[in-house]
Amino acid sequence: SLGTRLNRLRREAGLTLADVAATLGVSKPTVWAWEKGKARPLPDRLEAIAAALGVEPELLVATPSPRAIDSVIAECRSRIAEACGTVPE
């Protein structure tokens, strides 16, 4: 998740929540909420967050693998079919 990546990248950069918050002009609880998945930063802020962490913005954006997407679709089809009393096909 984005929060997990933010936390890992911040720690790898040797930064505290307060360091990142001060650089971005937000509160420490805001950065904490991003890392814990309680809130999400605005999309237009991702570039500034990446700069504060010293990484490329692409590292903050997760791209699910095709296998992961196929798995979610299969699971949803299965649940829908079960709810409707039919088979996924």
N, C-alpha and C positions, 0 to 999 in steps of 0.2 A: 504494500500500500504506500501511498504518498507519505503518510506519517512515519512509517518505518524507514523509508528512504531518507527523509529529512533528518530523523534522529541519527541514523548511521552516518550520514555525510557530515552532520554537525560534529559528532564525536570524532570522526576521522580527521576533521580539520582542527581539532583541539579547541573548539569554541563552546562556550556555555550558552544556555538559553538567553541569558542577559546580553551576551555579546551579539547574538543574532538579532535580538529585539532592538538593541540600540542602533545597529547598522541599518535596520529596516524602518526604524521609527514607529515601532509597534510595542505593545507591552509584552513582558515576559510570559504572562498567562496566555497571550495569543499564540505565541510560538509553541508553548506547551500543548495548547489545544490542537494545533496543527499536527504535532507529532503523535498525539494520542488519538487522532481521528475524530475528535469532538467537534472540529471545525475544519474548513478547507480555505486556503488562501484564495483570493480572487485570481483568476487565470492571468490577468495582466501583471500580477505581482511575481509570477514564477521566475521571470528573468532576473529581477532584483534579488530574489531568494537565492538563486543559483550563483549570482555574483558574490553575495555575502558568504556563501559556502565555498567559493573558489572552484566551482564546477560548471560544466556546460548545462544549459537549461534542459537539454534532451535527457539528462540523467534523472530529472524529476518526473518526467512523463513516462508512465508505464505503457507499454504496448503489449496487450495479451497475445500469447501465441495462438496460432490457428487451432492447435490441439485443445487448448484451454477453452476457446470459444465453442468448439464442437462439443466438448464435454458439457458445458452449460446448456447448450441447445438440447442435447440428448436428455439431460436431466429434466429440463422443463417440459419437453414432449412427454416424457414418461409420467410426470406428475399430472399433466393435463389429461392424458389418456386414462390414468387411474381415476381421476375425479369424474370423468365422463363414462367410466365403465367400458372402455374400449382399449385397443392396443395402439401404441405410438405410431405405427405405420399408417 
